[in-house]
Amino acid sequence: MSRINTNVTSLISQRILGNQNNALNESLKRLSTGFRINTGKDDPAGLIASETMRAEMRAVQAAQTNVSRAMNVVSVAESGLSEINRMLNDLEDLVDRSANESGISDEERDANQQEIDLILQSINRIANSTELQGRKLLSGDLSYTTQNVDTADIANLQLNSVRVPQGGNRTVAIDATDAASQAIITYDGGAISAASSITVEIAGNLGTERFTFSNAALTDMSTAINQATQNTGVEALVSGTDLIIQSSNYGSEEFVRIRVLDTGKTFSTDATEDFGNDVTATVNGQSVTGSGLDLSVRTTTLDAEITLAEAFGSVTSGGISSFEVTGGGAQFAIAPKLDLNGLASLGISSLTTGSLGNANAGYLYEIGSGEAYALDQSQAFGAQSIVREALNQVATLRGRLGSFHKNTLETASSALAVQHENIAAAESILRDTDFAVETSNLTRNQILVQSATNVLRLANAQPQQVLALIG
């Protein structure tokens, strides 16, 4: 080397030293921040994947928060239901003890009625005051809203869970393909004279009763059978020259059985035993076999209890009855992706005394003072039926909420926790610094910087050798 204006060796050494300094600075930055990717140039593809995963993790964390809040809603509603359940048990006790008419005084019955009235008031108060963050939970605010429900086709409708598209409706179409029926036996023997009196045993799903018919027209026989309906579950009506003996309700659990107790005598019927049938219907294309006129629908988009009216459920040519669910219910977003599959929907109907019970048995408020089933009306059988129907409704709702809490919310929470762990692990592999590797790189880069610095010093000193030529 005999040139001094351009020190090529020094330039090479400077470049290499600059590269080594950059590598050293990169190692220091990664070790100080803890991230392998700090800017887009570090790993463009890795940065894209990492940011996508970070967005997914934030969505999972939001879903976990939503699940926790949903659990809070269910827990608060359960606390109110638990207290209503306890008071309904107290009502059962008061009604049953008051039915012992000859064993209690009028004053005691009046005291029991006052206690019943206070319990009814408390049930209404709890139903209207159980709330979380200003939202009432048991007053019907969380029930679904519907339109075009034909009461001539549908006697009772309870929507437990419906996935309603945002800004749209969920149509429910019902077609009875196999009609429900009562158990029916037809007597066509006409009136029974005194000379040909006969004793028969008629049994239904509630019990058995004996009847002796003597000098009895069809209307007399019908009246006698209907007077025992509460004991047997069997009723009768006159149709032309026939006496129709049938179960009070519909379904395969209903039956009518007739047995002649007089040896050698006959009771002219078309059969001695008959059973009812359950309705079978298609609900939104899915076949559902009911219990009597009751349908229980369980699909991913619809969970409902539907009681068909007799005129619709007992015929197979009644056409299709449809209605729309327009909204309402409690909607919980418990998945990272916001769509119908990520929504958990829950309907909680009103728990007031005007809603507990049903149209057939009566409603809970009717056992209050001045109502049809008050204690002074001697309607203990009906009052007990109302209370037990209310107890069944509350217990069923509590079970449904418990199942929703355990099988929907808790499982979603567990799945989200695992999902969050896996996404975080995958994102960490892409973005986080591997300290074992990076500390090794740091040591290597420090040595290389020191080496490059020494080489540059030597390269800068090399042109001084030209002075020997001048001297």
C-alpha positions in Angstrom: 0.0 0.0 0.0 1.6 3.2 -1.2 -1.4 5.5 -1.4 -2.5 7.9 1.4 -5.4 9.8 -0.1 -7.8 6.8 -0.2 -7.4 4.3 2.6 -9.5 1.4 1.2 -8.7 -0.9 4.1 -9.9 1.8 6.5 -13.1 2.2 4.6 -13.7 -1.6 4.7 -13.0 -1.6 8.4 -15.4 1.3 9.0 -18.2 -0.5 7.1 -17.7 -3.7 9.0 -17.5 -1.8 12.3 -20.7 0.0 11.5 -22.4 -3.3 10.7 -21.2 -4.8 14.0 -22.3 -1.7 15.9 -25.8 -2.0 14.3 -26.0 -5.7 15.2 -24.8 -4.9 18.8 -27.4 -2.1 19.1 -30.1 -4.5 17.8 -29.2 -7.1 20.4 -29.2 -4.4 23.1 -32.6 -3.1 22.0 -34.2 -6.6 21.9 -32.8 -7.4 25.4 -33.9 -4.1 26.8 -37.5 -4.2 25.3 -38.0 -7.9 25.5 -39.3 -8.0 22.0 -37.7 -9.6 19.0 -39.9 -7.4 16.7 -39.8 -3.8 17.6 -40.4 -2.2 14.2 -41.8 -3.5 10.9 -38.4 -3.9 9.3 -37.4 -6.5 12.0 -39.8 -9.0 10.5 -42.6 -7.7 8.3 -44.5 -11.0 8.0 -44.1 -11.7 11.7 -45.3 -8.2 12.6 -48.5 -8.8 10.6 -49.2 -12.1 12.2 -48.3 -10.8 15.7 -50.7 -7.8 15.4 -53.5 -10.1 14.2 -52.9 -12.4 17.2 -52.9 -9.4 19.5 -56.3 -8.3 18.2 -57.6 -11.8 18.7 -56.3 -11.8 22.3 -58.0 -8.5 23.0 -61.2 -10.0 21.6 -60.8 -13.1 23.8 -60.2 -11.0 26.9 -63.3 -8.9 26.1 -65.3 -12.1 25.8 -64.0 -13.3 29.1 -65.2 -10.1 30.7 -68.6 -10.5 29.0 -68.9 -14.1 30.4 -68.1 -12.8 33.9 -70.8 -10.2 33.6 -73.3 -12.7 32.3 -72.5 -14.9 35.4 -73.3 -11.9 37.5 -76.7 -11.4 35.9 -77.6 -15.1 36.3 -76.4 -15.1 39.9 -78.5 -12.1 40.8 -81.6 -13.5 39.1 -81.0 -16.8 40.9 -80.9 -15.1 44.3 -84.4 -13.5 43.6 -85.8 -16.8 42.3 -84.5 -18.6 45.4 -86.5 -16.3 47.7 -89.6 -16.6 45.5 -89.3 -20.4 45.6 -89.1 -20.3 49.4 -92.3 -18.1 49.6 -94.1 -20.4 47.3 -93.3 -23.3 49.6 -94.8 -21.3 52.4 -97.9 -20.7 50.3 -98.2 -24.5 49.7 -98.1 -25.0 53.5 -100.8 -22.3 54.2 -103.1 -23.5 51.5 -102.8 -27.2 52.5 -103.4 -26.4 56.2 -106.3 -24.2 55.5 -107.9 -27.0 53.4 -108.6 -28.8 56.7 -111.9 -26.8 57.0 -113.3 -28.7 60.0 -110.0 -28.6 61.9 -109.3 -24.9 62.0 -111.3 -21.9 63.1 -112.5 -19.0 61.0 -110.0 -16.7 62.8 -107.1 -19.0 61.9 -108.2 -19.2 58.3 -108.4 -15.4 58.1 -104.9 -15.1 59.6 -103.6 -17.6 57.0 -105.3 -15.5 54.3 -103.6 -12.3 55.6 -100.3 -14.2 55.5 -101.0 -15.3 51.9 -101.7 -11.7 50.9 -98.4 -10.5 52.4 -96.5 -13.3 50.6 -98.1 -12.3 47.3 -97.1 -8.7 47.8 -93.5 -9.8 48.6 -93.3 -12.0 45.5 -94.4 -9.0 43.4 -91.9 -6.7 45.1 -89.0 -9.1 44.6 -90.0 -9.7 40.9 -90.0 -5.9 40.3 -86.9 -5.0 42.3 -84.4 -7.7 41.5 -82.0 -5.8 39.2 -78.4 -5.4 38.2 -77.0 -2.1 36.9 -80.5 -0.7 36.6 -81.8 -3.6 34.5 -84.8 -5.5 36.1 -84.2 -9.2 35.8 -87.5 -10.9 36.9 -90.2 -8.4 35.9 -90.4 -9.5 32.3 -87.9 -7.0 30.9 -85.8 -9.9 29.7 -88.6 -11.8 28.0 -88.8 -12.0 24.2 -91.1 -9.8 22.1 -93.3 -11.5 19.5 -95.8 -10.6 16.9 -98.5 -12.4 15.0 -99.0 -15.1 17.6 -102.4 -16.6 16.9 -104.1 -17.5 20.2 -106.5 -19.7 18.3 -103.6 -21.9 17.4 -101.2 -21.4 20.3 -102.6 -21.5 23.9 -99.3 -20.8 25.7 -95.9 -19.8 24.6 -92.7 -19.7 26.6 -89.5 -18.7 24.8 -86.4 -19.8 26.7 -83.7 -19.0 24.1 -84.0 -17.5 20.6 -81.2 -16.3 18.3 -82.7 -13.3 16.7 -80.6 -11.7 13.9 -79.6 -8.1 14.6 -82.1 -5.8 12.9 -84.3 -8.8 11.9 -86.8 -11.3 13.1 -86.8 -15.1 13.8 -89.9 -16.7 12.2 -91.3 -19.8 13.9 -93.6 -22.0 11.8 -95.6 -24.9 13.3 -97.3 -27.7 11.4 -99.2 -30.4 13.3 -98.4 -33.6 11.3 -99.9 -36.1 13.8 -102.8 -34.8 15.9 -103.1 -35.1 19.6 -106.1 -37.0 20.9 -107.9 -37.9 24.0 -108.6 -41.4 25.1 -112.2 -42.0 23.9 -114.7 -44.8 24.5 -118.2 -44.5 23.0 -121.3 -46.0 24.7 -124.2 -46.6 22.3 -126.6 -48.6 24.5 -129.0 -45.8 25.1 -130.8 -45.1 28.4 -130.7 -47.7 31.2 -134.0 -48.7 32.8 -134.4 -49.5 36.5 -134.9 -53.1 35.7 -131.5 -53.3 33.8 -129.4 -51.3 36.2 -125.7 -51.8 36.0 -122.6 -51.0 38.0 -119.4 -50.1 36.1 -115.9 -49.1 37.1 -114.5 -46.2 35.1 -110.7 -45.5 35.4 -108.6 -42.7 34.2 -105.1 -41.4 34.9 -106.2 -39.7 38.1 -108.0 -42.7 39.7 -111.0 -45.1 39.6 -114.7 -44.5 40.4 -117.7 -46.9 40.5 -121.0 -45.8 39.0 -124.4 -47.5 39.3 -126.7 -46.5 36.5 -130.4 -47.2 37.1 -133.3 -45.5 35.3 -130.7 -43.2 33.8 -130.8 -41.3 30.5 -127.6 -40.4 28.7 -127.6 -36.9 30.3 -127.9 -38.5 33.7 -125.0 -40.8 33.0 -122.9 -37.9 31.7 -123.6 -35.8 34.8 -122.6 -38.6 37.1 -119.3 -39.2 35.3 -118.5 -35.4 35.2 -119.1 -35.0 38.9 -116.2 -37.4 39.5 -113.8 -35.9 36.9 -111.5 -34.6 39.6 -111.1 -38.1 40.9 -110.8 -40.0 37.6 -109.6 -37.6 34.9 -112.5 -38.8 32.8 -115.4 -36.7 31.5 -118.5 -37.4 29.4 -120.7 -35.7 26.9 -123.8 -36.6 24.9 -123.5 -36.7 21.2 -126.8 -37.7 19.5 -127.7 -41.2 20.7 -124.2 -41.9 22.0 -122.4 -41.1 25.3 -118.8 -40.1 24.7 -116.6 -41.0 27.6 -113.1 -39.4 27.3 -110.1 -38.3 29.1 -110.0 -34.7 30.3 -106.7 -34.1 28.7 -104.7 -35.1 25.6 -101.7 -37.3 25.3 -100.4 -40.9 25.5 -100.4 -40.7 29.4 -104.2 -40.3 29.3 -106.5 -43.4 29.2 -110.0 -44.5 29.8 -110.8 -48.0 31.1 -114.3 -49.4 31.7 -115.1 -52.6 33.5 -118.5 -54.1 34.2 -118.8 -55.2 37.8 -122.2 -57.1 37.4 -121.8 -60.7 36.3 -123.6 -61.5 33.1 -124.4 -57.9 32.2 -122.9 -55.8 29.4 -122.2 -52.1 28.9 -122.5 -51.5 25.2 -119.2 -49.8 24.2 -116.9 -49.9 21.2 -114.0 -50.8 23.4 -113.1 -51.4 27.1 -109.9 -49.4 27.1 -108.4 -46.6 25.0 -105.3 -44.3 25.2 -104.7 -40.9 23.9 -102.0 -39.7 21.5 -99.3 -37.0 21.7 -99.1 -34.3 19.0 -96.3 -34.5 16.5 -95.4 -31.4 14.7 -92.7 -29.9 12.5 -91.3 -26.7 14.0 -89.1 -24.8 11.5 -88.7 -28.0 9.6 -87.7 -30.2 12.6 -90.0 -33.0 13.7 -91.0 -32.7 17.4 -93.0 -35.2 19.3 -94.9 -33.6 22.2 -96.6 -34.6 25.3 -100.3 -34.2 24.8 -100.6 -30.7 23.2 -97.3 -29.5 24.6 -94.2 -29.2 22.4 -90.7 -28.8 23.7 -88.4 -27.4 20.9 -84.6 -27.6 21.4 -82.5 -26.4 18.5 -79.4 -24.1 18.2 -81.7 -21.2 17.2 -84.8 -21.9 19.2 -85.5 -23.2 22.7 -89.2 -23.0 23.5 -92.2 -24.6 25.3 -95.3 -24.4 23.1 -98.8 -25.5 24.1 -101.1 -25.8 21.1 -104.8 -25.0 21.2 -107.1 -27.9 20.9 -108.6 -26.7 17.7 -105.1 -26.6 16.1 -103.2 -29.5 17.8 -106.0 -32.1 17.6 -106.3 -31.9 13.8 -103.7 -32.6 11.1 -105.2 -30.3 8.5 -105.1 -27.1 10.4 -102.4 -25.6 8.2 -99.3 -23.9 9.4 -99.3 -21.4 12.3 -96.4 -19.0 12.3 -95.2 -16.0 14.4 -92.1 -13.8 14.6 -89.8 -13.3 17.5 -88.8 -9.6 17.1 -86.2 -9.2 19.9 -85.9 -9.0 23.6 -84.3 -11.5 25.9 -80.9 -11.3 27.5 -78.2 -11.3 24.9 -74.6 -12.1 25.9 -71.6 -11.9 23.5 -69.5 -14.8 24.9 -67.2 -15.4 21.9 -64.3 -13.4 20.3 -66.2 -13.1 17.0 -69.4 -11.1 17.0 -71.9 -13.1 15.1 -75.0 -15.2 15.9 -72.9 -18.2 16.8 -71.1 -16.2 19.4 -74.2 -15.0 21.1 -75.8 -16.7 24.1 -79.5 -15.8 24.4 -81.7 -16.3 27.5 -85.3 -15.4 28.1 -86.6 -14.7 31.6 -90.4 -14.2 31.8 -92.2 -12.2 34.4 -92.3 -13.7 37.9 -95.1 -11.5 39.2 -98.3 -13.1 40.7 -100.1 -12.1 37.5 -97.8 -14.3 35.5 -97.1 -17.3 37.7 -99.6 -20.1 36.9 -101.4 -20.6 33.6 -104.8 -20.0 32.0 -106.0 -23.6 32.7 -105.1 -23.8 36.4 -105.4 -20.1 37.2 -102.8 -17.4 38.2 -101.2 -16.9 41.6 -102.9 -13.6 42.4 -106.2 -15.5 42.4 -105.5 -17.0 45.8 -105.5 -13.5 47.3 -108.3 -12.0 49.3 -111.5 -11.4 47.3 -110.3 -13.6 44.4 -111.8 -16.8 43.1 -109.4 -19.1 45.0 -109.2 -17.3 48.3 -109.4 -19.5 51.4 -113.0 -18.4 52.1 -114.1 -19.7 48.7 -113.6 -23.4 49.6 -111.4 -23.9 46.5 -108.4 -25.6 48.1 -108.0 -28.1 45.2 -107.7 -25.2 42.7 -105.6 -23.1 44.9 -103.1 -25.9 45.4 -103.0 -26.5 41.6 -102.1 -22.9 41.1 -99.4 -22.9 43.7 -97.9 -26.1 42.4 -97.9 -24.8 38.8 -96.1 -21.6 40.1 -93.6 -23.8 42.0 -92.9 -25.8 38.9 -92.4 -22.7 36.8 -90.0 -21.2 39.2 -88.1 -24.4 39.8 -87.9 -25.0 36.1 -86.5 -21.5 35.5 -84.0 -21.9 38.3 -82.8 -25.2 36.7 -82.6 -23.5 33.3 -80.5 -20.7 34.7 -78.3 -23.1 36.5 -77.8 -25.1 33.4 -77.1 -22.0 31.4 -74.5 -20.9 34.1 -72.8 -24.3 34.2 -73.0 -25.6 30.6 -72.9 -22.4 28.7 -71.1 -19.7 30.6 -68.6 -21.8 32.6 -67.7 -23.9 29.6 -67.3 -20.8 27.5 -65.0 -19.3 30.2 -62.8 -22.4 30.3 -62.6 -22.5 26.5 -61.7 -18.8 26.3 -59.0 -19.2 28.9 -57.3 -22.0 27.0 -57.8 -20.1 23.7 -56.1 -17.0 25.3 -53.2 -19.1 26.5 -52.6 -20.7 23.1 -52.8 -17.4 21.2 -50.5 -15.7 23.7 -48.0 -18.6 23.3 -48.1 -18.3 19.5 -47.7 -14.5 19.6 -44.8 -14.8 22.0 -42.9 -17.1 19.7 -43.2 -14.6 16.9 -42.6 -11.4 18.9 -40.8 -11.9 22.1 -37.1 -12.0 22.6 -35.4 -15.4 23.1 -33.0 -14.2 25.8 -30.8 -17.3 25.6 -30.2 -16.7 21.9 -30.0 -12.9 22.2 -27.5 -12.8 25.1 -25.3 -15.2 23.0 -25.6 -12.8 20.1 -24.8 -9.8 22.3 -21.6 -11.4 23.5 -20.6 -12.3 19.9 -21.4 -8.8 18.7 -19.4 -7.2 21.5 -16.3 -9.3 20.6 -16.8 -8.5 16.9 -17.1 -4.7 17.6 -13.9 -4.8 19.7 -12.1 -6.7 16.9 -13.4 -4.4 14.2 -12.3 -1.4 16.3 -8.8 -2.8 16.6 -8.6 -3.6 12.9 -9.8 0.0 12.0 -7.0 1.4 14.3 -4.5 -0.7 12.4 -5.9 0.3 9.0 -5.7 4.0 9.9 -2.1 3.6 11.0 -1.0 1.8 7.8 -0.5 4.9 5.6 2.2 6.1 7.9 4.5 3.5 6.3 4.7 5.8 3.3 6.9 8.2 5.3 9.7 5.6 5.1 9.9 6.1 1.3 10.2 9.9 1.6 13.0 9.7 4.2 
